[in-house]
Amino acid sequence: MPAPDLTLKTTIGPLRLVNPFLLASGPPTASGEQIRHAFRLGWAGAVTKTIVPDTMKIQDVSPRFAVWKDENLRLLGFENIELLSRKNESYWTTEIAAIREDYPDQVLIASIMASPDPVEWQALAGTMQDAGADAIELNVSCPHGMPERGVGAAIGQHADLVNNVTRAVRQVIHVPLVVKLTPNITDIVPVAQAAVTGGADILSAINSVQCLMGIDLETLEPVPSVAGSTAYGGYSGPAVKPIGLRVISQIARELPVPLIGIGGISRWQDAAEYIAAGASAVQVCTAVMWDGAGIIREMNAGLSGYLARRKFAGVSDLKGRALPCIAAHAALSRATRSHATAGFPERCTSCGRCVISCRDGGYHAISLEDRRLVIDARRCDGCSLCSHICPEGVIVMQVRTHGSG
Ligand SMILES: Cc1cc2nc3c(=O)[nH]c(=O)nc-3n(C[C@H](O)[C@H](O)[C@H](O)COP(=O)(O)O)c2cc1C
């Protein structure tokens, strides 16, 4: 096992981590073998694929994934309609006990889900705790399949139900309790509050975002098509990071509870952003499915390099640094305005994309005169569209205090 990088050691509530990176519940944690493989590569911990009581039947469909990727096979968004662990309770109790013994420095969290009856949650949580799980994560957030049975996001969308199930499990376990929240709700804060009041030590967010990935225009069947039909699924991967960041920062601004950020993390920079938004640690699922568990090496090296370069004392020193910069819209400055400028004119290929965007979606402030970029400062409204559309990075926004030339 590689030596843990001391600068990345951190804590999340009562849990000690050798670095802030955990595998999220999903296919990369569907078996003990996969969890062991990840621990050998340097992951600080793992959340098992959600374990259910033996009485709950889990039958997956095939195919169950659909993807949105760019022309270089880089993943943008990922949909799944996968259900929960198909392995039984005794498989997991044996594996949890064995992994616990083999990897004492790593944190192993058992994700669980049971029927709407809180007594079933209590029994399953107790079983996994007794097997040696370092913490229990309540999956009250799966957006597909399970809500039809009254669980998953059907619980997580109601503060009172979240409070009930959290309170019930809290009564019977002494290890830390994590509640995993769904983003498929208008206001996350009352649900987060209900979990904390119910006895959660840590909140993790987000589970996947309910979606319909697309429709094959030849067959007119939505994807993934299971014998001609699909169901609404869970969206994950890079496309959902802005939603996860929003949820984590909203909770961090309101509640002093330790948070684990999840959603679209595939590079160390994503993790650093979640930490700056208030998370103490992060979980990763889709990126490991796409690029393998070996991405931990670059994530660890990149994050520790960044912390050293920016002279942060450690992960906790970065935590929440961006929060004071999130404000109500009305509180944002109107005294400073940005203006588009041709920062790097030598790079301009006269492609004209900025001209078209500014004409049809902006303020008609850009033209090409003799293939030369001209920005009319009186017309420019400072929206920044041109700086995003320019493929060569020619246009940069320059901040001016209101009233200055
Ligand atoms: C194929 C697949 C299966 C998943 N299964 C579970 C699960 O069993 N339990 C759970 O809590 N979350 C499950 N998730 C959700 C992930 O743990 C995670 O919350 C979500 O995918 C967002 O993170 P990501 O963008 O890093 O994947 C699953 C996600 C995917 C893609």
The ligand as an SDF file (V2000), in Angstrom:
LIG
                    3D

 31 33  0  0  0  0  0  0  0  0999 V2000
  -24.3610    2.9630  -11.8590 C   0  0  0  0  0  0  0  0  0  0  0  0
  -24.5510    3.6790  -10.5560 C   0  0  0  0  0  0  0  0  0  0  0  0
  -25.0290    2.9750   -9.4440 C   0  0  0  0  0  0  0  0  0  0  0  0
  -25.2250    3.6370   -8.2280 C   0  0  0  0  0  0  0  0  0  0  0  0
  -25.6630    2.9370   -7.1510 N   0  0  0  0  0  0  0  0  0  0  0  0
  -25.8230    3.5690   -5.9490 C   0  0  0  0  0  0  0  0  0  0  0  0
  -26.2170    2.8390   -4.7940 C   0  0  0  0  0  0  0  0  0  0  0  0
  -26.3880    1.6230   -4.8060 O   0  0  0  0  0  0  0  0  0  0  0  0
  -26.3930    3.5370   -3.6500 N   0  0  0  0  0  0  0  0  0  0  0  0
  -26.1890    4.8970   -3.5600 C   0  0  0  0  0  0  0  0  0  0  0  0
  -26.3480    5.4720   -2.4730 O   0  0  0  0  0  0  0  0  0  0  0  0
  -25.7760    5.5840   -4.6430 N   0  0  0  0  0  0  0  0  0  0  0  0
  -25.6030    4.9660   -5.8180 C   0  0  0  0  0  0  0  0  0  0  0  0
  -25.1640    5.6850   -6.9100 N   0  0  0  0  0  0  0  0  0  0  0  0
  -24.9690    7.1530   -6.8020 C   0  0  0  0  0  0  0  0  0  0  0  0
  -23.5180    7.5170   -6.5280 C   0  0  0  0  0  0  0  0  0  0  0  0
  -23.0650    6.9960   -5.2990 O   0  0  0  0  0  0  0  0  0  0  0  0
  -23.3220    9.0460   -6.5190 C   0  0  0  0  0  0  0  0  0  0  0  0
  -24.1010    9.5940   -5.4770 O   0  0  0  0  0  0  0  0  0  0  0  0
  -23.7350    9.7100   -7.8330 C   0  0  0  0  0  0  0  0  0  0  0  0
  -23.4730    8.8880   -8.9260 O   0  0  0  0  0  0  0  0  0  0  0  0
  -23.0220   11.0570   -8.0350 C   0  0  0  0  0  0  0  0  0  0  0  0
  -21.6220   10.9180   -7.9670 O   0  0  0  0  0  0  0  0  0  0  0  0
  -20.6700   10.6980   -9.2740 P   0  0  0  0  0  0  0  0  0  0  0  0
  -20.9530   11.8240  -10.2170 O   0  0  0  0  0  0  0  0  0  0  0  0
  -19.2700   10.6910   -8.7350 O   0  0  0  0  0  0  0  0  0  0  0  0
  -21.0620    9.3870   -9.8310 O   0  0  0  0  0  0  0  0  0  0  0  0
  -24.9390    5.0200   -8.1260 C   0  0  0  0  0  0  0  0  0  0  0  0
  -24.4410    5.7170   -9.2370 C   0  0  0  0  0  0  0  0  0  0  0  0
  -24.2300    5.0620  -10.4320 C   0  0  0  0  0  0  0  0  0  0  0  0
  -23.6700    5.8260  -11.6050 C   0  0  0  0  0  0  0  0  0  0  0  0
  1  2  1  0
  2  3  1  0
  2 30  2  0
  3  4  2  0
  4  5  1  0
  4 28  1  0
  5  6  2  0
  6  7  1  0
  6 13  1  0
  7  8  2  0
  7  9  1  0
  9 10  1  0
 10 11  2  0
 10 12  1  0
 12 13  2  0
 13 14  1  0
 14 15  1  0
 14 28  1  0
 15 16  1  0
 16 17  1  0
 16 18  1  0
 18 19  1  0
 18 20  1  0
 20 21  1  0
 20 22  1  0
 22 23  1  0
 23 24  1  0
 24 25  2  0
 24 26  1  0
 24 27  1  0
 28 29  2  0
 29 30  1  0
 30 31  1  0
M  END
$$$$
